[in-house]
Every structure is written in C-alpha cells, then in structure tokens.
Amino acid sequence: MSPETQTPWSAPQSGAEFPGTIWVDVTDRKKVVHKYWSALKIYLLCLLARFPNYRGEADDLLQDFIMKKILQPGWLENANPDKGRFRDFLKSSLRNFLLGEIRNREAEKRGGKAAPVPLEDLEQELAGPEPISDSFDIAWLRMLLSEALKQMERSCNASENVHIWKIFQMRVIQPVLEGCEPISYEKLVAEFGLKSPSQATNALATGKRMFARHLRAVVAQYETGDQAIRAELEALKIFLQTLLPTGTKLND
C-alpha cells in the first residue's frame, strides 16, 4: 500500500475557490475534493441524522467516499450535464455510497451470517425533507456567492471602479451577510464625493450588473445550458432573499 493510500485525505485549510469547467476538466479529482469538501461534509452530516449510530464516523465515511469514489478513475466521468446538475450528481453519489457502506457494516456486525439490510429499508430511513439549516444546497450557494463576490472585487480593483464595489457592498452585500440596514443614498453621496443620489443609484445599478455577470460566469463553470444556469441563479436569488432584513428586496 502506498503512503498516499495510507494517509487519510485532509480537509482543505484555505478558502475554496470554484474550479474550472467540471464537465471538461474531469481528470482533476483532487480539485473536486478541495472545492466541495465543506458542502459534502454538511450533506453527509444531514444524512447521518437518520443513522445516530454512525454520526461519530462522519469523518471516516467522508474519507472513504473520497478514496473509494472521487479519486477513482471513472467516477467523475459519470458526471453528465444531460442527466442533471453537477451538485445533484455529487449529492446522489454520496447518498448512494453511504447507503452501501451502512448496509455492508450492518452485515459485518452480524458476522456475515445474516442477510444484509435491504437497500429499500435504508432508503426508508432517508425519507423526508432535509433540514434547511443543514442542507448541501445552502452550503453550495454560499460558496457560489463567495466566489462571485471575490471575482467582482478583483475586477473592480483592476479597473479602478473601487467605488462601485464599495457601494454595492454597503448597499447590498452587508445587509445580506451582516443583517444591517442598507446605507442611505445620501450617505453614499457624502462617502464617495458624488454629485447626487441619482449618481449613487447609477453606480449601484452598474454594480448589480457586474455582479450578475460574475455570478453567471461562476455558475457556467460547472453547469452548461441556459436553462440549468437560470435555475441555479434563481435558487441563489431565493437564498439571498431569505438573508435580507424583513421587507427588503434585492432590487431595492
């Protein structure tokens, strides 16, 4: 057994950035691990809520999934945009792996003498909606938002449009992520030496268009086709709306 096989895969230590086009770059399995580790861990914990006896083995199970599935030749090549979203592929793959592992472990506990637990019975254990606070999709959308914001900030800094980034940050991002009230246009005028509130409004509109472009570009890295991209963008819009202060709209 090689040292690489003996050493468990460790969680990435730094903030993850979204990878390049997954549907094309299907050979870089380690990239998938680093990019989606957090979301996979959250989803696994959500699934294990139905199997209390295995909650303490979450890290080992995730390591096994990575070693036995993600890092194995042929696994990532099964991702097919014609069969659904990439994040749904990750979810179903982890879910099916967990069911198989629990089935095998339950059989081993019986000394191999008893028939393994039918998969149908395990499927029943997973019935019901996922808790929204623990969902893979929420973790996924948070990563999506983070990467789009990083790209937008870099773009604004490079093009000397820092004021657009800061206005967008103060008027949209801080209310979403910190729960504070959006800064008034009058304060934006004073902060950035603008001529009128309408100039601040125009700058914010420009910022929103820039963010939309970066967001679409990030989604297009792992999804193909307008319909799939629009579905992801709509999911993120709904997610962001839940984070805004009551009564605030994204297009305010």
C-alpha positions as CSV (number, residue, x, y, z in Angstrom):
1,M,0.0,0.0,0.0
2,S,1.4,3.4,-1.0
3,P,1.9,6.3,1.5
4,E,-0.8,8.2,-0.3
5,T,-3.3,5.4,0.2
6,Q,-2.3,5.1,3.9
7,T,-2.8,8.8,4.6
8,P,-6.4,10.0,5.1
9,W,-7.4,12.9,2.9
10,S,-7.4,16.1,4.9
11,A,-9.9,18.9,4.6
12,P,-8.6,22.0,2.7
13,Q,-7.1,24.6,5.1
14,S,-7.8,27.7,3.0
15,G,-11.0,29.2,1.5
16,A,-12.1,27.2,-1.5
17,E,-12.4,28.7,-5.0
18,F,-14.7,27.2,-7.6
19,P,-12.9,25.1,-10.1
20,G,-12.8,25.4,-13.9
21,T,-15.4,23.8,-16.1
22,I,-16.1,20.5,-14.3
23,W,-17.7,18.9,-17.4
24,V,-14.4,19.3,-19.3
25,D,-11.8,19.1,-16.5
26,V,-13.0,15.6,-15.4
27,T,-9.5,14.3,-14.6
28,D,-8.7,16.7,-11.7
29,R,-10.3,14.7,-8.9
30,K,-8.3,16.3,-6.2
31,K,-9.6,19.7,-7.2
32,V,-13.2,18.5,-6.7
33,V,-12.3,17.4,-3.2
34,H,-10.9,20.8,-2.3
35,K,-13.7,22.8,-3.9
36,Y,-16.6,20.9,-2.5
37,W,-15.3,19.4,0.8
38,S,-17.4,21.6,3.0
39,A,-20.7,21.1,1.2
40,L,-20.1,17.3,1.1
41,K,-19.4,17.2,4.8
42,I,-22.6,19.2,5.6
43,Y,-24.7,16.9,3.4
44,L,-23.2,13.8,5.0
45,L,-24.0,15.1,8.5
46,C,-27.5,15.8,7.3
47,L,-27.9,12.2,6.1
48,L,-26.3,10.7,9.2
49,A,-29.0,12.4,11.3
50,R,-31.2,9.4,10.3
51,F,-28.5,7.0,11.5
52,P,-27.5,8.0,15.0
53,N,-25.1,5.1,15.5
54,Y,-22.9,6.4,12.6
55,R,-22.8,10.1,13.5
56,G,-19.4,9.7,15.1
57,E,-17.9,8.2,11.9
58,A,-18.7,11.2,9.6
59,D,-15.0,12.0,9.0
60,D,-14.1,8.4,8.3
61,L,-17.1,7.9,6.0
62,L,-16.2,11.1,4.0
63,Q,-12.6,9.9,3.8
64,D,-13.8,6.6,2.4
65,F,-16.1,8.3,-0.1
66,I,-13.2,10.4,-1.4
67,M,-10.8,7.5,-1.6
68,K,-13.3,4.9,-3.0
69,K,-15.2,7.2,-5.3
70,I,-13.9,10.6,-6.1
71,L,-10.3,9.6,-6.5
72,Q,-11.1,6.5,-8.5
73,P,-10.8,6.5,-12.3
74,G,-14.2,6.7,-14.0
75,W,-16.2,8.2,-11.1
76,L,-16.0,11.9,-12.2
77,E,-16.5,10.9,-15.8
78,N,-20.0,9.8,-14.8
79,A,-21.0,13.5,-14.3
80,N,-23.1,14.3,-17.3
81,P,-24.8,17.7,-17.8
82,D,-27.5,15.9,-19.8
83,K,-28.5,13.9,-16.7
84,G,-28.9,16.8,-14.3
85,R,-27.0,19.4,-12.2
86,F,-23.5,18.7,-11.1
87,R,-24.3,19.3,-7.4
88,D,-27.2,16.8,-7.7
89,F,-24.7,14.3,-9.1
90,L,-22.4,14.9,-6.0
91,K,-25.4,14.5,-3.6
92,S,-26.7,11.3,-5.1
93,S,-23.3,9.8,-5.3
94,L,-22.6,10.5,-1.7
95,R,-26.0,9.3,-0.7
96,N,-25.7,6.0,-2.5
97,F,-22.2,5.4,-1.1
98,L,-23.5,6.0,2.4
99,L,-26.3,3.5,2.0
100,G,-24.0,0.9,0.6
101,E,-21.5,1.4,3.5
102,I,-24.1,1.2,6.2
103,R,-25.6,-1.9,4.5
104,N,-22.2,-3.6,4.5
105,R,-21.3,-2.6,8.0
106,E,-24.6,-3.8,9.4
107,A,-23.9,-7.2,7.7
108,E,-20.5,-7.3,9.3
109,K,-21.9,-6.7,12.7
110,R,-24.0,-9.8,12.2
111,G,-20.8,-11.8,11.4
112,G,-21.9,-12.2,7.8
113,K,-24.4,-14.8,8.9
114,A,-27.5,-12.7,8.5
115,A,-28.7,-11.2,5.2
116,P,-27.6,-7.6,4.8
117,V,-30.2,-4.9,5.4
118,P,-32.2,-4.4,2.2
119,L,-31.4,-1.2,0.5
120,E,-35.1,-0.5,0.3
121,D,-35.2,-0.3,4.1
122,L,-32.3,2.0,4.3
123,E,-34.0,4.2,1.7
124,Q,-36.9,4.5,4.0
125,E,-34.6,5.7,6.7
126,L,-33.6,8.6,4.5
127,A,-37.2,9.6,3.6
128,G,-38.4,13.1,4.3
129,P,-37.1,16.6,3.6
130,E,-33.6,17.7,4.5
131,P,-33.4,20.3,7.3
132,I,-32.8,23.6,5.6
133,S,-30.1,24.6,8.1
134,D,-28.0,21.6,7.2
135,S,-28.6,21.3,3.5
136,F,-25.9,20.7,1.0
137,D,-27.6,23.3,-1.3
138,I,-27.3,26.1,1.2
139,A,-23.6,25.4,1.6
140,W,-23.2,25.2,-2.2
141,L,-25.0,28.6,-2.7
142,R,-22.8,30.2,-0.1
143,M,-19.7,29.0,-2.0
144,L,-21.2,30.3,-5.2
145,L,-21.9,33.7,-3.7
146,S,-18.4,33.9,-2.2
147,E,-16.6,33.2,-5.4
148,A,-18.7,35.6,-7.5
149,L,-18.0,38.4,-4.9
150,K,-14.3,37.7,-5.0
151,Q,-14.2,37.9,-8.8
152,M,-16.3,41.1,-8.8
153,E,-14.0,42.8,-6.2
154,R,-10.9,41.8,-8.1
155,S,-12.4,43.2,-11.3
156,C,-13.4,46.5,-9.7
157,N,-9.9,47.0,-8.2
158,A,-8.3,46.2,-11.5
159,S,-10.5,48.6,-13.5
160,E,-10.3,51.5,-10.9
161,N,-14.0,51.0,-10.1
162,V,-13.4,50.5,-6.4
163,H,-16.3,52.9,-5.6
164,I,-18.7,50.7,-7.5
165,W,-17.6,47.7,-5.4
166,K,-17.9,49.6,-2.1
167,I,-21.3,51.0,-2.9
168,F,-22.5,47.5,-3.9
169,Q,-21.0,46.2,-0.7
170,M,-22.6,48.8,1.5
171,R,-26.0,48.8,-0.2
172,V,-26.4,45.0,-0.9
173,I,-23.8,42.7,0.5
174,Q,-23.5,43.9,4.1
175,P,-27.3,43.9,4.5
176,V,-27.4,40.3,3.2
177,L,-24.4,38.9,5.1
178,E,-24.5,41.0,8.2
179,G,-28.2,41.7,8.6
180,C,-27.7,45.5,8.8
181,E,-29.8,48.2,7.1
182,P,-28.7,49.3,3.7
183,I,-26.7,52.6,3.8
184,S,-28.8,55.6,2.5
185,Y,-28.0,57.1,-0.8
186,E,-27.4,60.5,0.9
187,K,-24.6,58.9,2.9
188,L,-23.2,57.3,-0.2
189,V,-23.0,60.7,-1.8
190,A,-21.1,62.1,1.1
191,E,-18.9,59.0,1.4
192,F,-17.7,58.9,-2.2
193,G,-18.0,62.6,-3.1
194,L,-20.7,62.1,-5.6
195,K,-22.8,64.8,-7.1
196,S,-26.3,63.5,-6.3
197,P,-28.2,60.4,-5.0
198,S,-29.0,59.6,-8.6
199,Q,-25.3,59.1,-9.3
200,A,-25.1,56.7,-6.4
201,T,-28.2,54.9,-7.8
202,N,-26.5,54.6,-11.2
203,A,-23.3,53.3,-9.6
204,L,-25.3,50.7,-7.6
205,A,-27.1,49.6,-10.8
206,T,-23.7,49.2,-12.5
207,G,-22.5,47.1,-9.6
208,K,-25.6,44.8,-9.8
209,R,-25.0,44.2,-13.5
210,M,-21.3,43.4,-12.8
211,F,-22.3,41.0,-10.0
212,A,-24.8,39.3,-12.3
213,R,-22.2,38.8,-14.9
214,H,-19.7,37.3,-12.5
215,L,-22.3,35.1,-10.9
216,R,-23.4,33.7,-14.2
217,A,-19.7,33.1,-15.1
218,V,-19.2,31.2,-11.9
219,V,-22.3,29.0,-12.5
220,A,-21.2,28.4,-16.0
221,Q,-18.0,26.8,-14.7
222,Y,-19.9,23.7,-13.6
223,E,-23.3,23.9,-15.4
224,T,-24.0,24.0,-19.1
225,G,-27.0,25.3,-20.9
226,D,-29.1,28.4,-20.3
227,Q,-31.9,26.5,-18.5
228,A,-29.5,25.0,-15.9
229,I,-27.7,28.3,-15.4
230,R,-31.0,30.1,-14.9
231,A,-32.2,27.5,-12.4
232,E,-29.0,28.0,-10.3
233,L,-29.3,31.8,-10.5
234,E,-32.9,31.6,-9.4
235,A,-32.0,29.3,-6.5
236,L,-29.4,31.8,-5.4
237,K,-31.8,34.7,-5.6
238,I,-34.2,32.9,-3.4
239,F,-31.4,32.1,-0.9
240,L,-30.2,35.7,-0.8
241,Q,-33.8,37.0,-0.2
242,T,-34.0,34.8,2.9
243,L,-30.9,36.6,4.3
244,L,-32.1,40.2,3.8
245,P,-33.7,42.2,6.6
246,T,-37.5,41.8,6.6
247,G,-39.2,43.9,3.9
248,T,-36.0,44.5,1.9
249,K,-35.9,43.4,-1.7
250,L,-32.9,42.5,-3.8
251,N,-33.8,45.2,-6.4
252,D,-34.3,48.0,-3.9
